[in-house]
Amino acid sequence: MNRLDGFKLVYRAANALEAHVIRGLLGQHNIQVHLFGEGLSSGFGELPAEVIEVEIHVPTGYRQLARQLIDEYEAQSSAVDDPASEWICRDCGEKNPLTLGLCWNCQQPGGD
């Protein structure tokens, strides 16, 4: 019996770090995850990007929920990259994501 029987590919992560973040996210929702290709990350720079991608497989019955959670993760990730999602500390001038209530640099409150 193949260890992927009953599992479906739900996502291709850009690298092992992203794959583990997503595995943790799905694990919080009790979704079992199999990762394939994470050992190839050490070839970064020597291998084509699509070879370094890590496949994320979940049980067939959880595919839709997993995809929804991954879509939400991607939406949050792109919002963090948006300059409008930052605030500038009045004390030290550092940029901080809106998700932080204290400046990462000087720990002064901000983001209001």
HELIX and SHEET records of a PDB file:
HELIX    1   1 ALA A   16  GLY A   27  1                                  12    
HELIX    2   2 GLU A   38  GLY A   43  5                                   6    
HELIX    3   3 ALA A   49  ILE A   52  1                                   4    
HELIX    4   4 THR A   60  TYR A   62  5                                   3    
HELIX    5   5 ARG A   63  VAL A   80  1                                  18    
HELIX    6   6 PRO A   83  SER A   85  5                                   3    
SHEET    1   A 3 PHE A   7  ALA A  13  0                                        
SHEET    2   A 3 VAL A  54  PRO A  59 -1                                        
SHEET    3   A 3 HIS A  34  PHE A  36 -1                                        
SHEET    1   B 2 GLU A  86  ILE A  88  0                                        
SHEET    2   B 2 LYS A  95  PRO A  97 -1                                        
END                                                                             
